[in-house]
Amino acid sequence: MANHWQEVYPAEGQVRGHVGLFLGCIARIADVATLNSSIFVLNRLGYTVHVPLRQTCCGALYQHRGELRQAATLAQQNKSSFEELEVDWIISTASGCGVQLLESGVGNENCQVIDINQFLVTAKGWEGITIASLPQKILVHDPCSLRNVVAGHAYAYQIISLIPDAQAIPLAGNDQCCGAAGTYFIEHSAVADILRESKISAALNGESSYLVTSNIGCALYIADGLYEKDARIEVLHPVTLLARQMGLQL
């Protein structure tokens, strides 16, 4: 699947609902696999996916730097973009973006922002879906935003449990930040590198070929550290792994 976007991706078979997909600014460039995987799985389950092309950055990095006016402007553009659609949910694939959308008022009581893991775990349509076996240990990293802000980290493990024979294993030290933390790894690189090193050690000691995480910032930062160690551990989103086992060729 390409990294240019249609406005509508129709559901396959029985239509169970309509959802909006938030692309994010970094993910639409550096994590197209997760976005495409989300569309694939949602369509297979019977959900039509709408991608408003006017959507923009979630504004989190501006908010963290104290640029509140710019963050508010971006939030308003996202809010108006999704309000133009008739969707039941706004789905985010990156936990940091999801938190920012929630806190900045994007969505409403009739159309709430939800993380892709949580949505899929609670979605209908799994009957009849074939998922290939993967008899492997899967290390699961809990992003701080998912674990500490919205308490939604358990859903990633449930996504992995949908894959026959896969075993979800928490990454050691999951209660500690990986060091990425928005732009923290740039502004405080020495401390960030120390935090990341503990994640790299935990991944290497975990004896697995896969590490899943639900935040693009964490994924890129940890993957870069593993690359420097020449470690053969693939870092990917839980939904990307699920979609692969459902037959998506990326």
Backbone as CSV, one residue per row, in Angstrom:
resi,resn,N_x,N_y,N_z,CA_x,CA_y,CA_z,C_x,C_y,C_z
1,MET,0.833,-1.194,0.000,0.000,0.000,0.000,0.872,1.250,0.000
2,ALA,0.424,2.265,-0.643,1.245,3.465,-0.811,1.069,4.429,0.348
3,ASN,1.936,5.436,0.396,1.845,6.417,1.472,1.174,7.702,1.014
4,HIS,0.340,7.631,-0.036,-0.564,8.725,-0.344,-1.958,8.227,0.005
5,TRP,-2.806,9.145,0.433,-4.000,8.712,1.143,-5.281,8.975,0.377
6,GLN,-6.174,8.000,0.429,-7.535,8.186,-0.047,-8.340,8.827,1.089
7,GLU,-9.428,9.454,0.725,-10.287,10.014,1.769,-11.169,8.950,2.410
8,VAL,-11.445,7.872,1.664,-12.297,6.808,2.187,-11.716,5.456,1.788
9,TYR,-11.640,4.554,2.779,-11.247,3.163,2.536,-12.444,2.299,2.932
10,PRO,-13.188,1.781,1.947,-14.443,1.085,2.240,-14.240,-0.218,3.017
11,ALA,-15.200,-0.511,3.866,-15.203,-1.759,4.621,-15.386,-2.939,3.679
12,GLU,-14.882,-4.088,4.111,-15.109,-5.330,3.382,-16.300,-6.052,4.007
13,GLY,-17.195,-6.538,3.189,-18.341,-7.290,3.706,-19.314,-6.408,4.463
14,GLN,-19.857,-6.959,5.544,-20.836,-6.241,6.352,-20.225,-4.986,6.971
15,VAL,-20.883,-3.862,6.787,-20.383,-2.603,7.358,-20.836,-2.505,8.810
16,ARG,-19.858,-2.417,9.723,-20.169,-2.342,11.148,-20.013,-0.936,11.714
17,GLY,-19.433,-0.037,10.934,-19.280,1.321,11.425,-18.348,2.134,10.562
18,HIS,-18.263,3.424,10.884,-17.378,4.350,10.183,-16.449,4.996,11.200
19,VAL,-15.168,5.021,10.904,-14.192,5.607,11.821,-13.304,6.584,11.055
20,GLY,-12.765,7.553,11.788,-11.772,8.460,11.225,-10.391,8.036,11.681
21,LEU,-9.404,8.198,10.829,-8.031,7.824,11.179,-7.165,9.070,11.249
22,PHE,-6.524,9.264,12.397,-5.586,10.366,12.551,-4.212,9.903,12.074
23,LEU,-3.627,10.644,11.139,-2.364,10.224,10.530,-1.142,10.652,11.335
24,GLY,-1.201,11.838,11.952,-0.006,12.369,12.591,0.946,12.928,11.556
25,CYS,1.927,13.687,12.004,2.871,14.286,11.047,4.114,13.425,10.840
26,ILE,4.628,12.827,11.916,5.808,11.978,11.788,5.423,10.605,11.253
27,ALA,4.313,10.068,11.761,3.907,8.718,11.373,3.603,8.609,9.887
28,ARG,3.004,9.644,9.306,2.644,9.548,7.880,3.878,9.512,6.995
29,ILE,5.042,9.834,7.562,6.301,9.760,6.823,7.126,8.549,7.254
30,ALA,7.253,8.365,8.579,8.186,7.363,9.111,7.513,6.077,9.566
31,ASP,6.182,6.048,9.616,5.504,4.843,10.097,4.255,4.548,9.272
32,VAL,4.429,4.606,7.965,3.320,4.312,7.051,2.814,2.883,7.255
33,ALA,3.714,1.985,7.645,3.322,0.581,7.838,2.219,0.453,8.875
34,THR,2.318,1.196,9.965,1.292,1.119,11.006,-0.036,1.679,10.523
35,LEU,-0.004,2.792,9.816,-1.237,3.386,9.299,-1.904,2.462,8.290
36,ASN,-1.126,1.911,7.367,-1.678,0.985,6.381,-2.214,-0.285,7.043
37,SER,-1.501,-0.755,8.061,-1.939,-1.954,8.780,-3.260,-1.701,9.492
38,SER,-3.402,-0.522,10.070,-4.642,-0.177,10.766,-5.815,-0.149,9.799
39,ILE,-5.615,0.465,8.645,-6.674,0.509,7.627,-7.045,-0.904,7.193
40,PHE,-6.049,-1.729,6.963,-6.269,-3.108,6.512,-7.107,-3.886,7.521
41,VAL,-6.717,-3.841,8.780,-7.435,-4.610,9.808,-8.846,-4.066,10.002
42,LEU,-8.972,-2.752,10.067,-10.297,-2.148,10.240,-11.231,-2.509,9.088
43,ASN,-10.733,-2.428,7.864,-11.546,-2.800,6.704,-11.972,-4.264,6.759
44,ARG,-11.048,-5.126,7.144,-11.377,-6.556,7.227,-12.463,-6.827,8.266
45,LEU,-12.476,-6.040,9.325,-13.475,-6.229,10.374,-14.822,-5.600,10.018
46,GLY,-14.859,-4.832,8.926,-16.118,-4.242,8.501,-16.276,-2.773,8.806
47,TYR,-15.156,-2.080,9.045,-15.216,-0.651,9.339,-14.679,0.155,8.157
48,THR,-15.476,1.106,7.711,-15.033,2.034,6.685,-14.168,3.097,7.350
49,VAL,-12.994,3.337,6.779,-12.026,4.272,7.365,-12.013,5.562,6.558
50,HIS,-12.232,6.686,7.237,-12.205,7.999,6.616,-10.926,8.727,7.029
51,VAL,-10.250,9.329,6.067,-8.989,10.040,6.318,-9.155,11.485,5.845
52,PRO,-9.550,12.395,6.732,-9.703,13.792,6.313,-8.351,14.388,5.930
53,LEU,-8.275,14.904,4.727,-6.985,15.371,4.216,-6.587,16.725,4.793
54,ARG,-7.503,17.420,5.465,-7.178,18.695,6.091,-6.572,18.527,7.476
55,GLN,-6.561,17.324,8.000,-5.980,17.122,9.328,-4.508,17.496,9.325
56,THR,-3.988,17.810,10.505,-2.612,18.293,10.604,-1.935,17.696,11.838
57,CYS,-0.795,18.234,12.206,-0.053,17.806,13.399,-0.945,17.885,14.635
58,CYS,-0.761,16.969,15.580,-1.582,16.992,16.795,-1.256,18.186,17.687
59,GLY,-0.046,18.734,17.547,0.338,19.906,18.322,1.085,19.613,19.600
60,ALA,1.358,18.341,19.881,1.987,17.979,21.157,3.351,18.644,21.348
61,LEU,4.177,18.644,20.308,5.521,19.211,20.456,5.464,20.710,20.713
62,TYR,4.511,21.388,20.101,4.324,22.822,20.370,3.855,23.029,21.813
63,GLN,2.923,22.188,22.238,2.399,22.288,23.602,3.528,22.096,24.616
64,HIS,4.378,21.119,24.378,5.472,20.839,25.318,6.472,21.987,25.382
65,ARG,6.618,22.719,24.288,7.561,23.845,24.264,6.931,25.143,24.750
66,GLY,5.671,25.076,25.124,4.997,26.270,25.615,4.425,27.148,24.530
67,GLU,4.408,26.677,23.292,3.847,27.452,22.179,2.351,27.143,22.084
68,LEU,1.620,27.657,23.056,0.226,27.276,23.242,-0.678,27.776,22.122
69,ARG,-0.380,28.949,21.584,-1.218,29.480,20.511,-1.137,28.604,19.266
70,GLN,0.083,28.175,18.919,0.240,27.315,17.748,-0.430,25.960,17.978
71,ALA,-0.284,25.423,19.198,-0.919,24.144,19.523,-2.436,24.253,19.413
72,ALA,-2.986,25.367,19.879,-4.436,25.570,19.818,-4.925,25.695,18.378
73,THR,-4.133,26.343,17.544,-4.492,26.488,16.130,-4.555,25.125,15.443
74,LEU,-3.578,24.289,15.715,-3.556,22.947,15.132,-4.724,22.116,15.643
75,ALA,-5.010,22.235,16.934,-6.139,21.491,17.510,-7.452,21.884,16.846
76,GLN,-7.625,23.166,16.603,-8.865,23.630,15.980,-8.998,23.110,14.554
77,GLN,-7.874,23.053,13.824,-7.930,22.531,12.461,-8.285,21.045,12.464
78,ASN,-7.696,20.298,13.394,-8.027,18.872,13.480,-9.486,18.678,13.886
79,LYS,-9.944,19.486,14.825,-11.325,19.362,15.282,-12.297,19.601,14.140
80,SER,-12.081,20.664,13.384,-12.985,20.969,12.276,-12.890,19.925,11.170
81,SER,-11.701,19.373,10.955,-11.522,18.350,9.911,-12.335,17.100,10.202
82,PHE,-12.322,16.665,11.454,-13.045,15.449,11.797,-14.526,15.701,12.020
83,GLU,-14.897,16.931,12.419,-16.308,17.238,12.601,-17.067,17.205,11.285
84,GLU,-16.359,17.391,10.170,-17.000,17.350,8.862,-17.412,15.928,8.464
85,LEU,-16.889,14.945,9.168,-17.183,13.548,8.848,-18.303,13.022,9.737
86,GLU,-18.975,12.005,9.259,-19.956,11.303,10.084,-19.334,9.979,10.505
87,VAL,-18.514,10.044,11.560,-17.820,8.855,12.045,-18.138,8.641,13.513
88,ASP,-17.971,7.392,13.945,-18.285,7.021,15.325,-17.092,7.205,16.260
89,TRP,-15.873,7.088,15.696,-14.656,7.180,16.497,-13.568,7.868,15.686
90,ILE,-12.638,8.510,16.386,-11.399,9.006,15.776,-10.277,8.142,16.326
91,ILE,-9.612,7.430,15.448,-8.614,6.455,15.880,-7.202,7.013,15.720
92,SER,-6.416,6.866,16.776,-5.011,7.265,16.763,-4.142,6.025,16.873
93,THR,-3.052,5.995,16.125,-2.133,4.854,16.195,-0.894,5.160,17.021
94,ALA,-0.722,6.409,17.433,0.429,6.817,18.249,-0.092,7.365,19.570
95,SER,0.322,6.778,20.673,-0.262,7.134,21.964,-0.051,8.600,22.324
96,GLY,1.112,9.164,21.976,1.364,10.570,22.271,0.397,11.479,21.556
97,CYS,0.135,11.191,20.298,-0.837,11.973,19.522,-2.240,11.804,20.096
98,GLY,-2.576,10.583,20.458,-3.897,10.322,21.004,-4.163,11.128,22.264
99,VAL,-3.178,11.172,23.146,-3.309,11.947,24.381,-3.499,13.421,24.062
100,GLN,-2.708,13.950,23.124,-2.820,15.366,22.769,-4.192,15.679,22.169
101,LEU,-4.694,14.804,21.317,-6.018,15.011,20.729,-7.093,15.040,21.815
102,LEU,-6.992,14.122,22.769,-7.960,14.087,23.861,-7.901,15.365,24.690
103,GLU,-6.686,15.761,25.047,-6.523,16.901,25.948,-6.824,18.233,25.266
104,SER,-6.736,18.269,23.931,-7.002,19.523,23.219,-8.430,19.631,22.706
105,GLY,-9.267,18.653,23.055,-10.684,18.756,22.744,-11.099,18.312,21.363
106,VAL,-10.244,17.591,20.662,-10.637,17.032,19.370,-11.603,15.872,19.637
107,GLY,-12.672,15.825,18.883,-13.704,14.839,19.145,-14.731,15.399,20.117
108,ASN,-15.798,14.627,20.355,-16.852,15.041,21.271,-17.530,13.804,21.834
109,GLU,-18.629,14.015,22.567,-19.271,12.879,23.228,-19.843,11.882,22.233
110,ASN,-20.094,12.318,21.008,-20.628,11.423,19.984,-19.553,10.810,19.105
111,CYS,-18.339,11.339,19.188,-17.234,10.856,18.349,-15.944,11.029,19.138
112,GLN,-15.568,9.997,19.870,-14.449,10.089,20.793,-13.145,9.601,20.170
113,VAL,-12.032,10.141,20.672,-10.705,9.691,20.271,-10.390,8.402,21.018
114,ILE,-9.842,7.418,20.300,-9.513,6.134,20.914,-8.247,5.570,20.284
115,ASP,-7.431,4.899,21.068,-6.223,4.262,20.559,-6.599,3.031,19.737
116,ILE,-5.853,2.779,18.676,-6.158,1.671,17.770,-6.193,0.328,18.493
117,ASN,-5.291,0.106,19.445,-5.283,-1.167,20.168,-6.595,-1.391,20.912
118,GLN,-7.025,-0.382,21.638,-8.263,-0.497,22.408,-9.454,-0.705,21.484
119,PHE,-9.490,0.039,20.388,-10.624,-0.100,19.474,-10.713,-1.519,18.920
120,LEU,-9.593,-2.054,18.469,-9.618,-3.381,17.855,-9.969,-4.473,18.856
121,VAL,-9.482,-4.352,20.078,-9.779,-5.359,21.095,-11.279,-5.412,21.393
122,THR,-11.925,-4.248,21.348,-13.354,-4.185,21.674,-14.252,-4.226,20.438
123,ALA,-13.655,-4.273,19.252,-14.429,-4.240,18.006,-15.128,-5.568,17.737
124,LYS,-16.169,-5.488,16.931,-16.855,-6.688,16.460,-16.255,-7.110,15.119
125,GLY,-16.581,-8.323,14.704,-16.175,-8.768,13.386,-15.040,-9.766,13.344
126,TRP,-14.549,-10.188,14.503,-13.405,-11.113,14.504,-13.782,-12.521,14.085
127,GLU,-15.045,-12.861,14.203,-15.458,-14.198,13.793,-15.195,-14.368,12.286
128,GLY,-14.554,-15.464,11.937,-14.259,-15.716,10.530,-12.941,-15.143,10.053
129,ILE,-12.281,-14.352,10.874,-10.979,-13.793,10.500,-9.886,-14.826,10.763
130,THR,-9.071,-15.099,9.753,-7.970,-16.053,9.902,-6.683,-15.307,10.231
131,ILE,-6.036,-15.733,11.296,-4.769,-15.129,11.727,-3.732,-16.234,11.812
132,ALA,-2.649,-16.093,11.083,-1.609,-17.130,11.035,-0.876,-17.229,12.364
133,SER,-0.457,-18.422,12.677,0.281,-18.688,13.915,1.656,-18.012,13.894
134,LEU,2.106,-17.578,15.061,3.447,-17.032,15.212,3.997,-17.507,16.554
135,PRO,4.607,-18.685,16.572,5.100,-19.249,17.834,6.388,-18.564,18.299
136,GLN,6.241,-17.317,18.751,7.393,-16.509,19.159,7.059,-15.734,20.426
137,LYS,8.106,-15.386,21.175,7.948,-14.423,22.262,7.959,-13.022,21.655
138,ILE,7.011,-12.194,22.047,6.926,-10.821,21.561,7.130,-9.885,22.751
139,LEU,8.212,-9.128,22.744,8.452,-8.162,23.811,7.537,-6.960,23.607
140,VAL,6.899,-6.510,24.685,5.958,-5.394,24.603,6.481,-4.225,25.435
141,HIS,6.739,-3.105,24.766,7.143,-1.872,25.447,5.921,-1.019,25.716
142,ASP,5.789,-0.509,26.937,4.671,0.349,27.308,5.091,1.816,27.211
143,PRO,4.592,2.573,26.236,4.887,4.006,26.190,4.323,4.707,27.424
144,CYS,5.047,5.705,27.911,4.602,6.431,29.105,3.218,7.030,28.914
145,SER,2.963,7.604,27.735,1.670,8.244,27.485,0.529,7.239,27.551
146,LEU,0.770,6.023,27.108,-0.270,4.998,27.107,-0.438,4.397,28.498
147,ARG,0.669,4.227,29.190,0.651,3.586,30.506,0.179,4.537,31.610
148,ASN,0.701,5.758,31.610,0.508,6.655,32.746,-0.601,7.678,32.561
149,VAL,-0.937,8.019,31.310,-1.928,9.070,31.085,-3.316,8.486,30.850
150,VAL,-3.437,7.545,29.931,-4.758,6.994,29.622,-4.945,5.559,30.115
151,ALA,-3.908,5.003,30.754,-3.981,3.649,31.322,-4.493,2.637,30.304
152,GLY,-3.957,2.727,29.077,-4.423,1.840,28.019,-3.385,0.838,27.547
153,HIS,-2.327,0.631,28.341,-1.233,-0.230,27.876,-1.615,-1.701,27.785
154,ALA,-2.627,-2.141,28.531,-2.983,-3.564,28.519,-3.512,-4.020,27.168
155,TYR,-4.053,-3.098,26.383,-4.659,-3.496,25.107,-3.632,-4.022,24.106
156,ALA,-2.410,-3.533,24.166,-1.370,-4.029,23.253,-1.124,-5.522,23.472
157,TYR,-1.156,-5.946,24.723,-0.966,-7.360,25.034,-2.136,-8.184,24.500
158,GLN,-3.319,-7.613,24.555,-4.493,-8.318,24.040,-4.461,-8.420,22.520
159,ILE,-3.876,-7.429,21.859,-3.692,-7.518,20.415,-2.784,-8.690,20.073
160,ILE,-1.680,-8.804,20.789,-0.751,-9.917,20.550,-1.425,-11.253,20.844
161,SER,-2.302,-11.286,21.841,-2.976,-12.539,22.195,-3.923,-13.019,21.103
162,LEU,-4.295,-12.126,20.181,-5.130,-12.537,19.053,-4.352,-13.407,18.062
163,ILE,-3.034,-13.324,18.100,-2.183,-14.087,17.180,-1.924,-15.464,17.787
164,PRO,-2.361,-16.522,17.127,-2.170,-17.862,17.692,-0.711,-18.168,17.985
165,ASP,-0.474,-18.688,19.185,0.837,-19.169,19.640,1.829,-18.053,19.963
166,ALA,1.454,-16.791,19.763,2.352,-15.696,20.132,2.262,-15.463,21.636
167,GLN,3.383,-15.137,22.250,3.438,-14.931,23.698,3.907,-13.508,23.975
168,ALA,3.037,-12.690,24.540,3.376,-11.304,24.845,4.120,-11.231,26.175
169,ILE,5.328,-10.665,26.142,6.179,-10.555,27.325,6.467,-9.080,27.598
170,PRO,6.123,-8.564,28.790,6.442,-7.160,29.084,7.953,-6.930,29.044
171,LEU,8.365,-5.860,28.422,9.775,-5.487,28.423,10.158,-5.083,29.834
172,ALA,11.251,-5.601,30.328,11.703,-5.266,31.676,11.880,-3.754,31.812
173,GLY,11.437,-3.202,32.944,11.570,-1.767,33.172,10.519,-0.938,32.474
174,ASN,9.355,-1.525,32.225,8.306,-0.814,31.497,7.751,0.402,32.243
175,ASP,8.041,0.493,33.538,7.563,1.646,34.299,8.494,2.845,34.171
176,GLN,9.533,2.709,33.370,10.510,3.789,33.184,10.496,4.271,31.738
177,CYS,10.636,5.583,31.548,10.643,6.205,30.227,11.800,5.680,29.383
178,CYS,11.579,5.598,28.077,12.640,5.162,27.162,13.630,6.281,26.863
179,GLY,13.249,7.519,27.184,14.137,8.654,26.938,13.718,9.535,25.786
180,ALA,12.851,9.035,24.917,12.450,9.835,23.748,11.636,11.043,24.185
181,ALA,10.467,10.796,24.768,9.645,11.826,25.415,9.502,13.098,24.585
182,GLY,8.943,12.971,23.398,8.803,14.138,22.524,10.151,14.586,22.001
183,THR,10.602,15.765,22.419,11.918,16.276,21.999,12.953,16.171,23.115
184,TYR,12.621,15.447,24.182,13.557,15.323,25.314,14.883,14.723,24.869
185,PHE,14.827,13.743,23.962,16.049,13.075,23.520,16.967,14.013,22.743
186,ILE,16.428,15.122,22.249,17.240,16.133,21.557,17.756,17.165,22.548
187,GLU,16.890,17.614,23.422,17.239,18.678,24.362,18.070,18.186,25.537
188,HIS,17.917,16.916,25.898,18.649,16.342,27.036,19.203,14.979,26.620
189,SER,20.008,14.991,25.599,20.441,13.750,24.962,21.233,12.826,25.892
190,ALA,22.046,13.386,26.775,22.863,12.545,27.652,21.984,11.707,28.581
191,VAL,21.001,12.348,29.204,20.103,11.618,30.095,19.226,10.651,29.294
192,ALA,18.761,11.113,28.141,17.906,10.263,27.304,18.633,8.999,26.879
193,ASP,19.901,9.131,26.532,20.678,7.956,26.109,20.817,6.945,27.240
194,ILE,20.951,7.442,28.476,21.048,6.540,29.626,19.738,5.780,29.804
195,LEU,18.616,6.491,29.676,17.311,5.848,29.795,17.111,4.810,28.688
196,ARG,17.521,5.170,27.487,17.351,4.233,26.372,18.225,2.998,26.545
197,GLU,19.401,3.174,27.101,20.321,2.043,27.237,19.709,0.920,28.064
198,SER,18.900,1.288,29.066,18.254,0.247,29.865,17.229,-0.527,29.034
199,LYS,16.566,0.175,28.100,15.611,-0.497,27.211,16.337,-1.428,26.240
200,ILE,17.474,-0.961,25.739,18.247,-1.786,24.805,18.721,-3.052,25.503
201,SER,19.229,-2.913,26.732,19.688,-4.080,27.491,18.543,-5.048,27.750
202,ALA,17.379,-4.503,28.114,16.212,-5.351,28.370,15.784,-6.088,27.107
203,ALA,15.832,-5.404,25.967,15.454,-6.036,24.703,16.430,-7.151,24.336
204,LEU,17.714,-6.889,24.500,18.720,-7.894,24.176,18.609,-9.101,25.098
205,ASN,18.309,-8.843,26.357,18.166,-9.945,27.320,16.844,-10.683,27.169
206,GLY,15.907,-10.079,26.431,14.593,-10.682,26.274,14.553,-11.841,25.307
207,GLU,15.614,-12.013,24.536,15.746,-13.157,23.625,14.528,-13.287,22.700
208,SER,14.228,-12.198,22.007,13.113,-12.194,21.071,13.533,-11.494,19.793
209,SER,12.850,-11.810,18.714,13.107,-11.153,17.432,12.181,-9.959,17.207
210,TYR,11.206,-9.751,18.128,10.219,-8.696,17.954,10.074,-7.870,19.219
211,LEU,9.983,-6.570,19.037,9.620,-5.660,20.118,8.520,-4.756,19.591
212,VAL,7.364,-4.763,20.242,6.260,-3.926,19.793,6.068,-2.761,20.757
213,THR,5.728,-1.612,20.206,5.416,-0.429,20.989,4.376,0.382,20.237
214,SER,3.578,1.138,20.967,2.443,1.848,20.370,2.665,3.344,20.270
215,ASN,3.917,3.771,20.252,4.227,5.188,20.099,5.373,5.341,19.113
216,ILE,5.177,6.161,18.084,6.163,6.306,17.022,7.476,6.883,17.531
217,GLY,7.417,7.827,18.485,8.641,8.404,19.028,9.475,7.364,19.748
218,CYS,8.834,6.568,20.588,9.525,5.483,21.297,10.103,4.483,20.299
219,ALA,9.304,4.128,19.305,9.728,3.127,18.327,10.991,3.566,17.590
220,LEU,11.000,4.797,17.106,12.151,5.289,16.351,13.394,5.375,17.224
221,TYR,13.215,5.850,18.448,14.365,6.034,19.345,14.957,4.694,19.780
222,ILE,14.099,3.762,20.148,14.583,2.439,20.556,15.193,1.694,19.372
223,ALA,14.544,1.774,18.216,15.059,1.090,17.021,16.435,1.612,16.644
224,ASP,16.647,2.917,16.780,17.955,3.492,16.476,19.017,2.947,17.426
225,GLY,18.683,2.798,18.701,19.627,2.238,19.662,19.950,0.787,19.382
226,LEU,18.941,0.025,18.974,19.177,-1.382,18.634,20.037,-1.500,17.376
227,TYR,19.818,-0.594,16.432,20.617,-0.590,15.201,22.093,-0.339,15.523
228,GLU,22.327,0.576,16.446,23.713,0.871,16.830,24.397,-0.337,17.454
229,LYS,23.602,-1.202,18.082,24.133,-2.429,18.693,24.155,-3.594,17.701
230,ASP,23.742,-3.333,16.471,23.650,-4.368,15.442,22.757,-5.520,15.904
231,ALA,21.701,-5.164,16.655,20.773,-6.172,17.175,19.716,-6.493,16.131
232,ARG,19.422,-7.755,15.976,18.420,-8.193,15.004,17.070,-8.346,15.685
233,ILE,16.554,-7.218,16.137,15.243,-7.171,16.778,14.394,-6.166,16.013
234,GLU,13.289,-6.623,15.477,12.409,-5.745,14.715,11.504,-4.977,15.667
235,VAL,11.467,-3.664,15.511,10.599,-2.808,16.322,9.405,-2.399,15.457
236,LEU,8.203,-2.691,15.920,7.010,-2.398,15.140,5.800,-2.229,16.051
237,HIS,4.727,-1.710,15.485,3.484,-1.518,16.227,2.772,-2.860,16.369
238,PRO,2.073,-3.100,17.490,1.326,-4.364,17.625,0.376,-4.629,16.472
239,VAL,-0.267,-3.587,15.964,-1.237,-3.766,14.877,-0.535,-4.136,13.572
240,THR,0.683,-3.669,13.381,1.444,-4.054,12.189,1.747,-5.545,12.212
241,LEU,2.118,-6.047,13.369,2.374,-7.483,13.492,1.094,-8.273,13.279
242,LEU,-0.001,-7.808,13.843,-1.287,-8.479,13.656,-1.691,-8.507,12.192
243,ALA,-1.587,-7.363,11.516,-1.964,-7.290,10.101,-1.124,-8.220,9.251
244,ARG,0.149,-8.319,9.572,1.037,-9.231,8.844,0.552,-10.660,8.979
245,GLN,0.132,-11.040,10.173,-0.349,-12.415,10.396,-1.742,-12.639,9.777
246,MET,-2.417,-11.528,9.455,-3.702,-11.628,8.765,-3.554,-11.635,7.259
247,GLY,-2.313,-11.486,6.780,-2.071,-11.609,5.356,-1.659,-10.348,4.626
248,LEU,-1.518,-9.224,5.338,-1.106,-7.999,4.677,0.361,-8.078,4.288
249,GLN,0.650,-7.796,3.028,2.018,-7.787,2.536,2.505,-6.339,2.484
250,LEU,3.468,-6.010,3.325,4.002,-4.651,3.372,5.360,-4.576,2.679
